[in-house]
Amino acid sequence: MKKTAIGQDEVINRIFTSLLKQILRDETRKKLDPHVVLDFLDAGDKLFLDSETSKKAYAILKLYFLCRNRKSKLECFSCGCVQKYFIELYKDGTRLHEALNCLIKSKLSDSPTIIERLFNAMTVISAIEYFEYYIELLGELQNCSVIDKTDEKPPSRLIQLLGLLCETRLEDIPRACSKLISLLEPVNEKEQKKKFSILETVLKSKLLPRIFDNLMANPLAKLDLNRNSVQKYVEIIVNEKYLYALEASVLFAPLQLLNRIFLEFDAFAKSWPIIKNRLELVTIDAPQASILLIYVLSLIYRNEAILLGEFDLYLEKQFPGASVVGKRIIIIFFDIMKLLGAEKPKIHSYFKENRTKTKLLMNSELELAVEYLRDFSDYELNWFLQQRADEDFQFLLETAKNLQAPVNSDGFWRNSLEKFDENSIIFIENQLKIMATRIDRKGLALRIQQISQKMMQKSGKIEEKTAIFIKFPQILLEIADFSILPPNSSNLLFSTLILGFSAFYDGNEAQFNDLFRQFLSKTIPNSTCTSPMEIIEEICEKIRIKSNFRHLPDISFLKPNPDTIITQISEIFDTKIAKNDERIVEICSILLEKLAPQLQAFGDRGKTPFCQIVNIIVDKYVKNSVEPVNFQLFREVCERAVDGFAMMTEQWNFLFLSAKILTILNLTRREAGLFAVLMRKINKNEILLTKLRGKKEFVQLEGSLEL
C-alpha cells in the first residue's frame, strides 16, 4: 500500500481502530476464528507504523490470538501464515518481549481504554499458558532452524525466560520450570562451567525465592518418607529419576531446573547463602519440610558435597525439639545420606567419622532408638544397652533378642540371666551363636561362665531352671565347630548334663537323652552307649584311663569350689524325691568307682568332692536303705563304692574311709552274697586290708564271713 497523505492516514487510522473495536466486540460475544483475527491484526499492524501505542497494542493482541489459535488448533503453527506472523513478531524482539511481559502480568499498558476493556472481556488465557506457549514456539523455531542452537544468545534468552517464569503465579512455578527444562539443551558435564553475573543475580533475587516460596505454600508439596522409600529418594538425588509419576515429575521440576542451571553455570557458591537461609527457616515438622530437604540435599550432592556437613548440622539441631514423626524423618535423611556415600567417597568418609545419626538415637525416645539398633556400631549398641539396661530392659529385649550384632553390655546380660524368660533364652542363644560365628573365644568363655553361675544358683522356679538346663546345652551342642568353644566347655557341659539329669530328668526324658547322645558324639565319636547313665560311665572311664579324645572332659569338672556339681546334687538329694535320689546315688557310685584316686587327690577331708560323694552314698543312701526298695540298685551302689575304696593308698584318710567301709559291711552282712563280694574286693588291696584288720570290728565281720 502506498503511503498516503497525513490526513488520509488519520482517517484510515480511525477506520482500522473502529474495525478493531468491532472485531473485539464480536469476539466477546461469539468466538471468532483466531486465524481471521490474526489476518486483520497483521494488516493493521503493518499500516500503523507511526503509532507507538498501537504497535504495542497490536503486538499484544497478535500474541493473544496466536496463543488462542494454538489452544484451538492444538499446534503452534496450524498453517504457514500463522508461522510467518510469529516469526515476524519474534524478529521484532523488543515488541515481542514487551507484549509477553504485559500478557503474563495481565497488564495492557499504553493501550486505548476501550481496547483494554474489550480485551479484558475476552476469554482469559493464564500467565502459565502464555509461558508454555512461548516455550513451545521457541522449540518450534529451533526445530525449523529459525533460531540457531549454537549462537551466542542462549544465556541472554535464559535470563529472559527465567524472568518471565518468575512472573507466573506462585502455584504455577513447578509447571513453568517443567516446560522450560524441555527447551534447554543437554550440557556436557566435562565442559568448564560458565560465569554469568546477571544469572547469579536472577537466581538470588528471583528464581530461588520463588521456588522456595512455592514449596512452602504448595499443599501438594509433601513426601511420604519412610524406611522403605529411602532407595527411591536416593535415585531421585543421584540419577534425577523424577518420572515415577507425573505429579512427582512436576513437583521436582524446579529442582531439575536448578541442577541444570548449576551444571552449566558456575553460580551455586553464590546461591548457597540463599538456600541455606531458607533451610534454616524451616522446622522439620513443617508439612513441606521433607521435599525442601530433598531439594537442598540434591543441590548439595550434585554441586558441592562438602556442604553436607552443614546439612548434617541442621538435622542435628532440629532433632531435640522435633516430634517423634519429625525425628523419624531426620533419621530417614541420615539413611539417604549414608547411601549417597556409596556414590561419593567424601560423603562416605564424613558419615563414617561423625555418625551423627546414632549419636542422636542413643539419647532419643526408646521406641525410635530400638528400630535402628541394627545400625549401631558394636560400641554404640553396648553403650546404649548399658545405659537403658535397667529402666527399659524388657522393651529392649524384645528387639535385642534377634540382633545380629554382639551385645557385650554386662548390665544387659545380667538382666537377661536374671529374667531368663522366653525372650531372654532367645537372646542368649542368638548371642552365643554370634560369638561362635565370630570365633570370639573370650566372649564365649565369659558368657558361658555367667550362664554356668546362673545354673548353679539355688533360687529360681523349677520351670525356669529346667529350661536353662535343657536349652543351654542345646545351644552349645548345636555349634558345628566345637573347637572354638573355651577349653573348659566340655567340663561345663558334662557338669550341666549331670546336674540337669539328676534334678529334671523326669518329664524331660527325650530331651536329656538326646543331649547326652549329642555330647557323646562330640567327645567319644565312636561310642555305642545310648542311655545317660551308660554315657556318664563311659566318659568317666575314658577320663580314668586318660584317653586322648580332643573334647573329652577331664577330672577338673569335679574340682572343689562353692558351686561344684557334687554340692548341688547333694542338696538335690536332700529334697527327698525318690527318683532323683536313685539317679544321684547311682551317678555318685559311678564317679567313685571310676575316679576315686583323682577325687581323693583334691582332698579327703571336710566338704571336698570325695567326701561329699562318699557321704551321699553311705550316710544318705546306704544307712537309710535297711530294706532297699530297689535291691539291684543298692547292690550296684555298694559294689561300686567298695571298688572305689579298694583303690586306697597310704596317702588316703583311713579314719574317714574305714568308718564308711564298716558302715557298708555292717548293713550288707545279712545279704551273704553281696557281703562276700564286698569282702573279696577289699582283700584285693593289701594296704587297705592290713589297716582294716587293725580294727576289731572289721576282724569280727571278717570272721563272720568265714563261718
C-alpha positions in Angstrom: 0.0 0.0 0.0 1.3 3.4 -1.0 1.9 5.9 1.7 -1.0 8.4 1.8 -1.1 12.0 2.9 -1.3 12.8 6.6 -5.0 13.5 6.6 -5.8 10.2 4.9 -3.6 8.4 7.5 -5.7 9.7 10.3 -8.9 8.6 8.5 -7.6 5.2 7.9 -6.3 5.0 11.4 -9.8 5.7 12.7 -11.3 3.2 10.3 -9.0 0.4 11.5 -9.4 1.4 15.1 -13.2 1.2 14.6 -12.9 -2.2 12.9 -10.6 -3.4 15.6 -13.1 -2.4 18.3 -15.9 -4.1 16.4 -13.9 -7.3 15.9 -13.1 -7.4 19.6 -16.7 -6.7 20.5 -17.7 -9.6 18.3 -15.1 -11.7 19.9 -16.5 -11.1 23.3 -20.0 -12.2 22.1 -19.0 -15.1 19.9 -15.7 -16.8 19.4 -14.2 -15.8 16.1 -11.7 -17.9 14.2 -8.3 -16.8 15.6 -6.8 -17.1 12.1 -9.2 -14.5 10.7 -8.5 -12.1 13.5 -4.7 -12.6 13.0 -5.0 -11.8 9.4 -6.7 -8.5 10.3 -4.2 -7.7 13.1 -1.3 -8.4 10.8 -2.7 -6.0 8.2 -3.4 -3.3 10.7 0.0 -3.7 12.4 1.7 -3.1 9.2 -0.4 0.0 8.4 0.0 1.9 11.6 3.8 2.2 11.7 3.7 5.7 13.2 1.7 4.9 16.3 3.9 3.6 19.1 0.9 2.8 21.3 -0.8 1.0 18.5 2.3 -1.1 17.7 2.5 -2.3 21.3 -1.3 -3.0 21.4 -1.2 -4.9 18.1 1.8 -7.0 19.4 -0.2 -7.9 22.5 -3.3 -8.8 20.6 -1.4 -10.7 18.0 0.3 -12.8 20.7 -3.0 -13.3 22.4 -4.7 -14.7 19.3 -1.6 -16.7 18.3 -2.0 -18.4 21.7 -5.7 -18.8 21.2 -5.0 -20.4 17.8 -2.6 -22.8 19.5 -5.3 -23.8 22.0 -8.0 -24.3 19.4 -5.9 -26.0 16.7 -3.7 -27.9 19.2 -0.5 -27.0 17.4 1.8 -23.9 17.3 1.8 -23.4 13.6 -1.5 -24.5 12.2 -0.6 -23.0 8.8 2.3 -21.2 7.1 0.8 -17.7 7.6 0.5 -18.3 11.4 4.1 -19.3 11.4 5.0 -16.2 9.4 3.1 -14.0 11.8 5.1 -15.2 14.8 8.4 -15.3 13.1 7.9 -11.6 12.1 6.9 -10.8 15.7 9.9 -12.8 17.1 12.3 -10.9 14.9 11.0 -7.7 16.4 12.4 -8.8 19.7 11.6 -5.7 21.8 7.9 -5.6 20.9 7.5 -9.4 21.5 9.2 -9.3 24.9 7.1 -6.3 26.0 3.9 -7.9 24.8 4.8 -11.2 26.5 5.5 -9.4 29.8 2.2 -7.5 29.6 0.2 -10.7 29.0 1.9 -12.6 31.7 1.5 -9.7 34.1 -2.1 -9.1 32.8 -1.3 -5.5 32.1 -2.2 -3.8 28.8 -0.4 -0.5 29.5 -0.2 2.2 26.8 -3.3 0.7 25.1 -6.5 2.7 24.3 -9.0 2.3 27.2 -11.7 0.8 25.0 -9.3 -1.8 23.7 -8.1 -2.7 27.1 -11.7 -3.0 28.3 -12.7 -5.2 25.4 -9.5 -7.3 25.8 -10.4 -8.0 29.4 -13.8 -9.2 28.4 -12.4 -11.9 26.1 -11.5 -15.5 27.0 -8.8 -15.4 29.7 -5.5 -17.1 29.0 -3.5 -17.6 32.1 0.1 -16.5 32.5 1.4 -20.1 32.6 -0.4 -20.8 29.3 1.4 -17.8 27.7 4.6 -19.0 29.1 4.2 -22.6 28.0 3.1 -21.4 24.5 6.1 -19.2 24.2 8.4 -22.1 25.2 6.7 -24.3 22.6 7.1 -21.6 19.9 10.9 -21.3 20.7 11.2 -25.0 20.4 9.4 -25.0 17.0 11.7 -22.2 15.8 14.7 -24.2 16.9 13.5 -27.2 15.1 13.0 -25.2 11.9 16.4 -23.5 12.3 15.0 -20.0 12.7 16.9 -20.0 16.0 20.4 -21.3 15.8 21.2 -23.5 18.8 24.8 -22.7 18.6 24.5 -18.9 18.6 25.6 -16.7 21.4 22.1 -15.8 22.6 21.1 -18.7 24.8 22.4 -17.2 28.1 20.5 -14.0 27.4 17.5 -15.9 26.3 17.7 -18.0 29.5 17.8 -14.8 31.6 14.7 -13.5 29.8 12.8 -16.9 30.2 13.7 -17.0 33.9 12.4 -13.5 34.4 9.1 -14.5 32.7 9.0 -17.7 34.7 9.2 -15.7 38.0 6.2 -13.6 36.9 3.9 -16.6 36.7 1.6 -17.3 39.6 3.3 -18.9 42.6 1.4 -22.2 42.2 2.4 -22.4 38.6 6.2 -22.3 39.2 6.7 -26.1 39.0 4.7 -26.3 35.8 6.7 -23.4 34.3 10.0 -25.0 35.3 9.0 -28.3 33.8 8.2 -26.5 30.5 11.4 -24.6 30.5 13.5 -27.7 31.0 12.1 -29.2 27.8 13.7 -26.3 25.9 17.1 -26.4 27.3 19.8 -28.3 25.5 21.8 -31.1 27.3 25.1 -30.0 28.9 28.4 -31.8 28.6 29.4 -32.2 32.3 33.1 -32.3 31.4 33.0 -28.8 29.9 34.1 -25.9 32.1 31.2 -24.1 33.8 30.4 -20.6 32.5 30.3 -17.5 34.7 27.4 -15.2 34.2 26.9 -12.5 36.8 23.4 -11.5 35.7 22.3 -15.1 36.1 23.6 -15.1 39.6 21.6 -12.0 40.4 18.4 -13.6 38.9 18.9 -16.8 40.9 19.4 -15.0 44.2 16.8 -12.3 43.8 14.0 -14.0 41.9 14.2 -17.7 41.0 15.4 -19.3 44.3 13.0 -17.2 46.4 10.0 -18.0 44.1 10.9 -21.8 44.1 11.2 -22.0 47.8 8.0 -19.9 48.3 6.2 -22.3 46.1 7.4 -25.3 48.0 6.3 -23.9 51.3 2.9 -22.7 50.0 2.1 -25.8 47.9 -0.3 -28.1 49.7 0.8 -30.9 47.4 4.5 -30.5 48.2 4.5 -33.3 50.7 6.5 -36.6 50.6 5.7 -39.9 52.1 9.0 -40.6 53.7 9.5 -44.0 55.3 12.3 -46.5 55.7 11.1 -48.3 52.6 11.3 -45.2 50.4 15.0 -44.4 51.1 16.2 -46.0 47.9 13.7 -44.2 45.8 14.8 -40.8 47.1 18.5 -41.8 46.6 17.6 -42.5 42.9 15.9 -39.0 42.7 19.1 -37.4 44.0 21.7 -39.4 42.2 20.0 -40.1 38.9 17.3 -37.5 38.8 14.7 -40.2 38.3 11.6 -38.0 38.8 9.3 -39.7 36.3 7.9 -42.4 38.5 4.6 -40.3 38.4 3.5 -37.2 36.5 2.8 -35.3 39.7 6.3 -36.1 41.0 7.8 -35.0 37.7 6.2 -31.6 38.0 6.8 -31.4 41.8 10.6 -31.9 41.2 10.8 -29.8 38.1 12.1 -26.7 39.9 14.9 -28.8 41.4 15.7 -30.3 38.0 15.9 -26.8 36.5 18.2 -25.6 39.2 20.5 -28.6 38.8 20.5 -28.0 35.1 21.5 -24.3 35.5 24.2 -25.1 38.1 25.6 -27.8 35.8 26.2 -25.2 33.0 26.9 -22.1 35.0 29.3 -21.5 38.0 26.6 -20.0 40.2 26.0 -22.4 43.1 28.5 -20.9 45.5 26.8 -17.5 45.2 23.4 -19.1 45.6 24.2 -21.2 48.7 23.6 -18.5 51.2 20.0 -18.1 50.0 19.5 -21.9 50.0 21.0 -22.2 53.5 18.9 -19.4 54.8 15.7 -21.0 53.5 16.7 -24.3 55.0 17.3 -22.8 58.5 13.9 -21.1 58.5 12.1 -24.4 58.2 11.4 -26.7 61.1 11.4 -30.4 60.4 7.8 -30.8 61.5 6.5 -28.4 58.8 4.4 -30.2 56.2 6.6 -29.2 53.3 9.9 -29.8 55.2 10.6 -33.2 53.6 10.5 -32.0 50.0 12.5 -28.9 50.8 15.2 -31.0 52.4 15.3 -33.3 49.3 15.8 -30.2 47.2 18.6 -28.9 49.4 20.3 -32.3 49.7 20.1 -32.9 45.9 21.6 -29.4 45.2 24.4 -30.1 47.7 25.1 -33.6 46.4 25.3 -32.5 42.7 27.2 -29.3 43.3 29.2 -29.2 46.5 29.2 -32.4 48.6 31.4 -30.8 51.3 28.4 -28.8 52.4 26.8 -31.9 53.6 28.4 -31.1 57.0 26.1 -28.0 57.2 23.1 -30.2 56.2 24.1 -32.7 58.9 24.3 -29.9 61.5 20.9 -28.6 60.5 19.4 -32.1 61.2 21.3 -32.4 64.4 19.9 -29.0 65.7 16.4 -29.9 64.7 16.3 -33.3 66.4 15.9 -32.4 70.1 12.8 -30.2 69.5 11.2 -32.4 66.8 8.2 -34.6 67.3 8.6 -38.3 67.0 7.4 -38.1 63.4 9.9 -35.3 62.7 12.7 -37.4 64.3 11.8 -40.3 62.1 12.1 -38.0 59.1 15.5 -36.8 60.3 16.7 -40.4 60.7 15.5 -41.3 57.2 17.5 -38.4 55.8 20.6 -39.8 57.5 19.8 -43.1 55.9 19.6 -41.4 52.5 22.9 -39.6 53.0 24.5 -42.9 54.0 23.5 -44.5 50.7 24.7 -41.4 48.9 28.1 -42.1 50.4 28.3 -45.2 48.2 28.5 -42.8 45.2 30.9 -40.3 46.6 33.9 -41.1 48.9 33.8 -37.7 50.6 30.3 -38.3 51.8 31.1 -41.8 52.9 34.2 -40.7 54.9 32.3 -37.9 56.5 29.5 -40.0 57.9 31.9 -42.8 58.9 33.7 -40.3 61.1 30.8 -38.4 62.5 27.9 -41.0 62.9 25.5 -38.2 63.9 22.5 -40.5 63.4 23.4 -43.0 66.1 24.6 -40.2 68.5 21.1 -38.7 68.3 19.3 -42.1 68.5 21.2 -43.1 71.6 19.5 -40.2 73.5 16.1 -40.3 71.8 12.8 -42.0 72.6 13.3 -45.6 73.3 10.6 -46.7 70.7 12.6 -44.8 68.0 16.0 -46.0 69.0 15.2 -49.7 69.1 14.0 -49.5 65.4 17.6 -48.7 64.5 19.6 -50.8 66.9 20.9 -52.8 63.9 22.6 -49.6 62.6 24.6 -49.0 65.8 28.3 -49.9 65.9 29.2 -52.5 68.5 30.4 -49.8 70.8 27.3 -47.6 70.4 25.0 -50.6 70.8 26.6 -51.7 74.0 26.8 -48.2 75.4 23.1 -47.7 74.7 22.0 -51.0 76.2 24.2 -50.4 79.2 22.5 -47.1 79.8 19.0 -48.4 79.4 19.5 -52.0 80.7 17.7 -51.5 84.0 14.9 -49.0 83.3 13.8 -50.3 79.9 15.1 -53.8 79.8 12.0 -55.7 78.9 11.2 -53.4 76.0 14.7 -53.5 74.7 14.9 -57.3 75.0 12.1 -57.7 72.5 14.3 -56.1 69.9 17.7 -57.1 71.0 16.9 -60.8 71.2 17.2 -61.1 67.4 20.1 -58.6 66.8 22.8 -59.9 64.5 25.5 -58.0 66.4 27.4 -58.9 69.5 25.9 -57.5 72.8 28.7 -57.0 75.3 26.8 -54.9 77.9 27.3 -56.6 81.2 24.2 -55.0 82.6 22.1 -56.3 79.8 23.5 -59.8 80.1 22.9 -59.7 83.9 19.3 -58.7 83.4 18.8 -61.4 80.7 20.1 -64.1 83.0 18.1 -62.9 86.0 14.9 -62.7 83.9 15.6 -65.9 82.0 12.2 -66.0 80.3 11.4 -67.0 76.7 12.9 -63.7 75.2 16.0 -64.0 77.4 16.6 -67.5 76.2 16.3 -66.4 72.6 18.7 -63.5 73.2 21.3 -65.8 74.9 21.0 -68.4 72.2 21.4 -65.9 69.4 24.3 -64.1 71.1 26.2 -67.4 71.7 25.8 -68.3 68.1 27.1 -64.9 67.0 30.2 -65.2 69.2 30.7 -68.7 67.9 30.5 -67.5 64.3 33.0 -64.7 65.1 35.2 -67.2 66.9 35.0 -64.9 70.0 36.6 -67.3 72.4 37.0 -64.7 75.1 33.4 -63.6 74.9 32.1 -67.2 74.8 34.2 -68.0 77.9 32.8 -65.0 79.8 29.2 -65.6 78.9 29.3 -69.4 79.4 30.8 -68.8 82.8 27.9 -66.4 83.6 25.3 -68.9 82.4 27.0 -71.6 84.5 26.8 -69.4 87.6 23.1 -68.8 86.9 22.5 -72.5 86.6 24.2 -73.2 89.9 22.1 -70.6 91.8 19.8 -72.2 94.4 16.9 -69.7 93.7 14.6 -69.8 90.8 11.4 -71.5 89.7 11.6 -75.2 88.8 10.3 -74.4 85.3 12.9 -71.8 84.8 15.8 -74.0 86.0 14.5 -76.9 83.9 14.5 -74.6 80.8 18.1 -73.4 81.3 19.5 -76.9 81.9 18.0 -78.1 78.7 18.4 -75.0 76.5 22.0 -74.1 77.4 23.5 -77.5 76.4 21.4 -77.4 73.3 22.8 -74.0 72.2 26.4 -75.1 72.7 26.0 -78.6 71.2 24.5 -77.1 68.0 27.7 -75.2 67.4 29.2 -77.1 64.5 32.9 -76.4 65.3 33.2 -77.5 68.9 36.8 -76.4 69.0 36.0 -72.7 69.1 34.4 -73.1 72.5 36.5 -72.3 75.6 38.8 -75.1 76.8 36.5 -75.8 79.8 33.3 -76.1 77.7 33.3 -79.9 77.8 33.7 -79.9 81.6 30.9 -77.3 81.9 28.6 -79.2 79.6 29.2 -82.5 81.3 28.6 -80.9 84.7 25.4 -79.3 83.4 24.1 -82.5 81.9 24.8 -84.5 85.1 23.1 -81.8 87.2 20.1 -81.5 84.9 19.8 -85.3 84.6 19.9 -85.5 88.4 17.2 -82.9 89.0 15.0 -82.5 85.9 15.0 -85.8 84.0 11.5 -86.9 84.8 9.1 -85.5 82.3 12.1 -84.4 80.0 13.5 -87.8 79.2 13.6 -87.4 75.4 15.4 -84.0 75.6 18.1 -85.2 78.1 18.6 -88.5 76.2 19.2 -86.6 73.0 21.5 -84.1 74.8 23.6 -86.9 76.2 23.9 -88.6 72.9 24.9 -85.3 71.2 27.5 -84.7 73.8 28.9 -88.2 73.5 29.2 -87.8 69.7 31.3 -84.7 70.3 33.6 -86.3 72.9 33.8 -90.0 72.1 32.6 -90.2 68.4 32.6 -94.0 68.1 30.8 -94.9 71.3 27.7 -97.1 71.2 26.3 -96.1 74.5 22.7 -94.8 74.4 21.3 -94.1 77.9 22.5 -91.1 80.0 23.8 -93.4 82.8 25.8 -95.5 80.3 27.2 -92.4 78.8 28.3 -91.0 82.2 30.0 -94.2 83.0 31.7 -94.4 79.5 33.1 -90.8 79.8 34.3 -91.4 83.4 36.1 -94.5 82.2 37.8 -92.5 79.4 38.8 -89.8 81.9 40.2 -92.5 84.2 42.4 -94.0 81.6 43.3 -90.6 80.2 42.1 -91.2 76.7 43.3 -88.5 74.2 39.9 -87.7 72.7 40.1 -84.0 71.8 37.0 -82.8 73.5 36.8 -85.2 76.4 36.2 -83.7 79.8 38.9 -84.0 82.4 38.7 -84.5 86.2 38.6 -80.8 86.8 34.9 -80.9 86.2 34.7 -82.2 89.8 37.3 -79.7 91.1 36.3 -78.3 94.5 34.5 -74.9 94.5 31.5 -73.4 96.3 29.2 -74.4 93.3 30.7 -77.8 92.4 28.1 -80.1 91.0 28.6 -82.5 93.9 27.4 -79.8 96.3 24.4 -79.2 94.0 23.4 -82.8 93.7 23.9 -83.3 97.4 21.3 -80.6 98.0 19.0 -82.1 95.4 19.3 -85.4 97.2 18.1 -83.7 100.4 14.8 -82.8 98.7 13.8 -86.5 99.2 12.4 -87.0 95.7 12.8 -90.8 95.3 13.6 -90.9 91.6 16.1 -88.1 91.8 17.8 -89.7 94.8 18.2 -93.0 92.9 19.8 -91.3 89.9 22.1 -89.2 92.1 23.4 -92.1 94.2 24.0 -94.1 91.0 25.9 -91.2 89.5 27.9 -90.8 92.7 28.7 -94.5 92.8 30.0 -94.4 89.1 32.1 -91.3 89.9 33.6 -93.1 93.0 34.2 -96.4 91.2 35.9 -94.8 88.2 37.6 -91.7 89.6 38.3 -92.3 93.3 42.1 -91.6 93.2 41.5 -88.4 91.2 38.8 -87.3 93.6 41.0 -88.1 96.6 43.8 -86.0 95.1 41.5 -83.0 95.6 41.4 -83.8 99.4 39.6 -86.3 101.5 38.6 -84.2 104.5 35.8 -81.7 105.1 33.5 -80.9 102.2 35.7 -82.0 99.4 34.0 -83.7 96.4 35.4 -87.1 97.5 33.9 -86.8 101.0 30.6 -85.4 99.7 30.2 -88.3 97.2 31.1 -90.9 99.9 28.6 -89.2 102.3 25.8 -89.2 99.7 26.4 -93.0 99.1 26.9 -94.1 102.7 25.2 -91.7 105.0 22.3 -90.5 102.9 21.6 -93.7 101.0 23.0 -96.9 102.4 22.2 -96.1 106.0 18.6 -95.3 105.0 18.3 -98.5 102.9 17.9 -101.2 105.6 15.3 -102.8 103.5 16.0 -101.3 100.0 13.1 -100.9 97.6 15.4 -101.3 94.6 17.9 -104.0 95.8 19.6 -104.2 92.4 20.5 -100.5 92.6 21.5 -101.0 96.3 23.8 -103.9 95.3 25.4 -101.9 92.4 26.0 -98.8 94.5 27.6 -100.8 97.3 29.9 -102.7 94.9 31.0 -99.6 93.1 31.6 -97.7 96.3 33.9 -100.5 97.6 35.6 -100.7 94.3 36.5 -97.1 94.7 37.6 -97.6 98.4 39.8 -100.5 97.2 42.0 -98.1 95.3 43.2 -96.7 98.6 46.9 -95.8 99.1 48.9 -94.8 102.1 48.0 -91.1 101.5 44.3 -91.6 101.9 42.4 -90.6 105.1 42.0 -94.0 106.5 39.9 -92.9 109.5 37.2 -91.5 107.2 37.4 -94.3 104.8 37.3 -97.1 107.4 34.2 -95.7 109.0 32.4 -95.7 105.7 33.5 -99.2 104.8 32.5 -100.6 108.1 29.1 -99.0 107.8 28.5 -100.6 104.4 29.7 -104.0 105.6 27.5 -104.0 108.7 24.5 -103.1 106.6 25.1 -105.7 104.0 26.2 -108.7 106.2 22.6 -110.0 106.1 23.0 -110.4 102.3 25.6 -113.1 102.3 26.3 -113.0 98.6 26.7 -109.2 98.4 28.7 -109.3 101.7 31.1 -111.9 100.3 31.6 -109.9 97.1 32.4 -106.8 99.0 35.0 -108.5 101.2 36.7 -110.0 98.2 37.0 -106.5 96.7 38.6 -105.3 99.9 41.0 -108.2 100.0 42.5 -107.1 96.7 44.2 -104.1 98.3 46.8 -105.2 100.8 47.3 -101.7 102.3 43.5 -101.3 102.9 43.1 -104.9 104.2 46.1 -104.6 106.6 44.8 -101.3 108.1 41.3 -102.6 108.4 42.5 -105.7 110.3 43.7 -103.3 112.9 40.1 -102.6 113.6 38.4 -105.1 115.9 35.0 -104.5 114.2 36.4 -105.5 110.9 38.0 -108.6 112.3 34.7 -109.7 113.7 33.0 -109.0 110.3 35.7 -110.9 108.5 35.3 -113.8 111.0 31.5 -114.0 110.4 32.2 -114.5 106.7 34.4 -117.5 107.4 31.7 -119.0 109.5 
